[in-house]
Amino acid sequence: MGGLARKATILDEIKSKDFSPIIVDAGNLFFKNNKPTIGLNNDISKINAEVIVNSFNIIGCDAFSIGENDLSNGIDYLFQLQNDSNFPFISANIVDKNNKLIFKPYTIVERDIRIAFIGLASMFTHSDISVLDPLISLSKIINEIREKSDLVVLLFNSIDEDIIKLQNSDINIDLIIRSKSKKRSNDGGKKRIPEYSLGDRGKYIYQLDLSLSQSGLGITDITSQNNIIKNAQKRLDRMKKGNNEINLKEFYKDDEQTLNRILGYERQLDLAESKLEDANNTIELTAHELGKNVVSRSDILRIVDEGKEKTTFIKGPPTKDAKDRKPGDPHYGHNH
């Protein structure tokens, strides 16, 4: 929860450089699990969700794509959170029992260009709603969305299988921002569509700097290509064994296996440098860690602290001997 106030500080720093950032979330925002908690834990989880809404209302959010965990307390409670929010909830494949969309499938944000954000989730079962096949739902609306926008970004609460299917399809998406993954991306990867995931721990905020000169030409991930160059050059330098003057091809001319590796790394370097030189549209990733070295913004911290006070009140005061319990005691860490 403390990350909310630190996130606000980082966004303030970005805004101070005369940027107007577009802030989005790809889902699983409000709850940690996809099943409802019970008793006091449920009350506490709802307080945490309300703290997030109140904080996001101040920090700003241009698009929030609903994930499976966000429905863990039911559709009615999600509606309540939506009513308290001043940012759009979107989903292109969460429907009611009559197969009608419950939320808007996408939203378009205009800065110098028009960017469409589509909400999507992998299929899951829920007593209140149904979830349609994500790729079929996406394919039905993508042409309409492309006509209205210069760039299309998918906010996808996705399992690995659906990501693979999307990457192997011909659906015309420019970027994927993903939740429901434990992996944290170092860049947009090497696949057809640049893809970003922050993992599931909430310890980072990703800044994606976009430069678009002509829509429809795809986007080159600068960070990815620079990482390829860095890694290939590192391996070539290691082969020189401290002698930077060495000619690797000459030195290893009688070692066919090593020579082939050298040629492979050089091809990687040439291809990455060529992609950077020819890039029309680019995106660059900066990962901001929400560590304790980031000063918390006071107004957001106040909201978080008020939420913590409510949860402490619900839990009740610790028993008289709680502070005296030691690890190994069967009641260590429990209040009665």
Secondary structure, 3 states (H helix, E strand, C coil): CHHHHHHHHHHHHHHCCCCCCCCEECCCCCCCCCCCCCHHHHHHHHHHHHHHHHHHHHHCCCEEECCHHHHCCCHHHHHHHHHCCCCCEECCCEECCCCCECCECEEEEECCCEEEEEEEECCCCCCCCEECCHHHHHHHHHHHHHHHCCEEEEEEECCHHHHHHHHHCCCCCCEEEEECCCCECCCCCCCCCCEEEECCCCCEEEEEEEECCCCCCCCEEHHHHHHHHHHHHHHHHHHCCCCCCCCHHHHCCCCHHHHHHHHHHHHHHHHHHHHHHHCCCEEEEEEEECCCCCCCCHHHHHHHHHHHHHHHHHHCCCCCCHHHCCCCCCCCCCCC
